[in-house]
């Protein structure tokens, strides 16, 4: 079903609307009594299915081929797993004046999750950047984040907000790493099926995450954790996230230029290094935080929509700038063959 024309012009992700609708459903009709274990079990299975599909879709060979551009990938990984966490730690100074401890824990968790793949690629393409680099950077971040995000959570979160514990480690192995590894091992046999049913599996992905969100927010409603959130706290969270996003966009843009990357690579670094994955973060949060997952994922959900809106505007700005750039000079004809170019020159010109 097509979206109305006026909605298509708005930088609002329809999936965020579905997530907010799921949160509202959990607030009105949370899973209670005998329904709670059913919802929890379904959420556990959904998380395992999601990470199996992630493993089956990620082409390790293609990702390894992209290592030739190692400076770009190290730059993106440093932004995702070093600079972002440092900013998250810096927000502890806002407790309790701007953020509650629970919201700050969720904000810090947001800073630990991997970068996105799909939206980074889409925005890099719109901005006429290095799409291949964005693909590889997102793939590396997702693969490494499966292991690194829980380890960073153990280091900086400890047991705050019901966070990391030995039981969490077992859950991570069973719910995240084992399904992901199984997907990688079975990829050669299931890749064709995934390609043929890509659209249907897309709905499975989104439906699984909605189920995870419903279970997490239902448990939060039953335990009464939402009484800890006020309108002023939410406004403080939004302002803090806007500041974090602005700092990361500035650092990735200016830093990539200072490091000598060309325009196309700078665009890929900007979009891959300043964004966080809702799809990867939501399932991880349910494993790490348990009953506190509702508050833990709220900052990630808000940041996801914010980054989409800001990056959509930024990508269109880059595209307008690219349209004004002069065309590359033509390669002169090869000696002895008037009017022709060597094959490499033709390929370069086409690129």
N, C-alpha and C positions, 0 to 999 in steps of 0.2 A: 504494500500500500504506500503510495507516494505521500510525502509530507506536503501540506499546503505551501504555496509559494512564499507567503510572508514568514512562515517558520523556517523555510530553507535559508532565508537571509539572516536569521539570528544565529549567533555563535554559541548555541546551546546544544549540548550533546543529548540526543533523545534517550540514550542509555542511562544518563544521569537522572533523567526524569523517571525512568523505570526503577532505578535504585531508590530514589526518594519515595516513590510509590510503595516500594517494598518496605521501607522503613516505616511509613505511615500504617501499612497493614500490620506490621509487627507491633506497633503502638496500640492499635485498636483491637487486634485479635492475636495476641502472642500465644505461642505454643505452651500450654500449661498441662499439668498432670501427666496423664499417659501419653499425650501428644509430644511432650518435651523430649523423651528419649528417641522417639521416632524422628523428630526434626534434627536432633543431634547426630543420629546415625546417618541420616540422609546427607547432612552437611559433611560429615567425615568422608563418605563415599564420593561426594561431589568434588572435594578437594583432591582426593587421590586420582579421580578421573581427569581433572584439569591438568595435573602435573604429568600424567601419562600422555595426554595429548600434546602438552608442551614439548616433552621429550621426543615424541614421534614426529613432530613438525620441524624441529630445529635440525637443520642439516649441519652436522659437525664438520663434514668435509668442506662445505662452502665457507663456514666460519673460519676454519684453519687457513683456507686460501686467502682470506682477507687479512691475515697477519702481516702481509707485505706492507700494509699501511700502519705499522705498529705504533708510530708516534701519535697518530690520531686516536687510535683505540686506547692507548695509555692515558691520553689526555681526558677522554670521556670517562674512563674508569676512575681516574683521580677525582674528577668532579663528582661522580656518583657516589663513590664509597669513601672519600676522604673529606672533600670540602663540604659537601652536604651534611655529613655527620657532625663536623665541627660547628656549622651553623646551628644544627639542632641542639648541640650541647650548650651553645651560647644562649639559647632561649630559656635555659634554666634560671637566668637572672630575672625573667619576667614573672616568676612564681613567687608569691601568690597575687601580685598586683594586677597583672594582665591575664595570665593563664592559671587555671587550676592545675594541681599536680597531675591529674588524670589526663587532661587535654595536652599538657606539655609532654607527657609520656607518649601519647599518640602522635604528636608532632615530631618527636625525636624518632619514633619508629618510621614515620613517613620518610625521614631523611636517610634511612638505612636501606630502603627497598631498591630493587634494580630500576634501570631506565626502561622506558617504553620501547616497543618495536614498531607497531603499526602506525601510531600517530606521528612518531618521529620521522618515519619514512614518508608519510603523506605530506607533512609540512616541509620536509627537505625537498621533496619533488616539486611542490608548489613554488617554493622559493628558488628553484633551479640550482640546487646544491648537489653535492656528491651523494646520490641516492645509494649507490653500492656501499659506500662507507657507512651510511646510516643503518643499512641492513646488518652489516657485520658488527657495528658498535652495539646495536640493540641485542643481537644474538649473544655476543660476548657477555654483556651485562646480565642477561637473563640466566645464562649458564652459570656464571660465577656467582650470581646472587643467590642461587639455590643453596649454596654452601656459605657464602660470605655474610649474607644478611642475618641468619641465625647466630653466627659467630660474633658479629658486631653487636647483636642484641644482647648476647651473653656478657659482652665486655662493658657496654655502656648502660644497659637497662637493669641488669641484675634481676632481682625479684620485684622491681617496682611495678605497680599496676597489675600484679599477677603475672609478670612477664616470664623471663627465662628460668628454667629449672631443669634438673635431670630428667623429669618426666617429659618436659618439652623436647629434649634431645631425642628421646625414644620416639615421640610423636612425629618429629621432623623426619627421622629416618624412615618411619613406616608410611607416613602420609605424603611426604614430598620427595625425598631422594630415591626411595625404592620405585615408586611409579615413574618418576622421571627417567631413571636408569632403564627400566623396562621398556619405556617408549623408545629410547635410543637404540636398545638392542633389537627391538622388533620393527624398527623404522623401515627397513628394506622390504618387509612383507606387507606393512599396512600403509605405506606412503601413498600408493595408488588409490586405495580406498578413501583416504583422507582427501586427496585431490578431487576425486569424483563426487564426494559428498561434502565439499567445503562449505556450502551455504548452510546445510543442515547442521553440521558440526559447529558452525558459528553460533547458531541458536542454542546448541548444547552448552557451549562455553558460557554464553551470557546467562542462560537459565541456571547453570550450576552456580555461578557467582551470586545470582539473585537468591538462590536457596541458602547459600552460605551467609549472606547478609541477613536474611529473614531469621535464621537460627540464632545468629549472634545478637541481633537487636531484640529478639524475643526473650532471650535469657537475660539481657540487660533490663528489659521492662519488668520481668518477674522479680528480679533482685532489686529493683528500684533505683538503679544507678543514674537514671536520667533526671532525678531530682537534684543532682549535683551540677547540672548545666543551666546557666541563666543566659538571657539574651545578651547581657554585657560581656559575658565570657565568650560567647560565640562571635560577637563583634571583635573582641580582642584577638581571637584566633584568626579570623579573616584578615585583620590588619597585619598580624605577624606573618601569615603565609604570603600575603602580598609583598611584604618586605623581603622575605626569603627568596621568592621567585624573582624579584627585581634584582637582588644581589647576584643570583646565579646567572641570570641572563646577561648582566653586565660583565661578570667575570669570564663567562664563556666567550662572549663576543670580543672583549678587549684582550683577554688572555690568548685566544687563538690568533689574533692579529700580531701580538707581541712575539709569539712563538714562530711566526713566519709562514703560517698556513695560507694557501691561496683562498680565493673567495668561496669556491664550492666547498672546500673542506671546512672553512669557518662556519658556514651555514649548517653543515652536518654536526659539527661540534656544539653549536649553539642549541640546536633542537634536541640532540641526544643527551647532552650533558646537563641540561636544565630541567629535565622532566622525570617523573616518577610513574611507575606502573601500578595502576589500580588493579589490573587483572592478577598480577603476581602478589601484590601486597595484601589484598583481602584474604585469600586463603592462608597465607603465612600468619596473619594476625590472629585468625581463629585458632591456629595451632599454638601460638606463643602465649596468647592472653586469656584464652578460655572464656570465662564469664565476663571478663572486662573487655572483650573484643569490640563490643558496640562502641564504646567511647574511643577505643584505640584506632578504629578505622574511620571515625568521623573526620579527623583532619585530612586523611588521605583522600576521602571522597570530595571534600571541598577543594582541596588543592588540585585534584584532577580536573574539575570543571574550570577552575581559574586558569590553569596552564593551557587548556584547550582554547579558551577565549583569547588570552593574550597572544599565544603563538599563532593563532589564525590571523590576527591582525598583523603580526610581525612577518609572517610568511608572505602575505600579500604585499607588504611594503618591500620586501626583498625582491619579489617578482617584478614590481614596477621599476625598481632600480636596475634589474637585469635587462629590462626592455630598452633602457636608455644607453646601455653599454655599447661601444662600437663593436662591429663584427671583427673577428680575428683576421689578420692579413692573409691573403691567398698565398699559397706556396708557389714559387716560380716553377715553370716547366723544367723537367729533368733534361740535362744536356743530351743533345742528339735526338730527342723525341719531342718536337714542338707540340705544345697543347696538351701534354700529359703530365702526370705527377707520379712519383713513386707510390707504391701501395701504402707504405707507412704514412706518407704525407696525406693521402686521401683519407685514411682512417683517422688521423689526427684532426683534419679539418672537419670530418663528420662528427667527431666527438665534441 
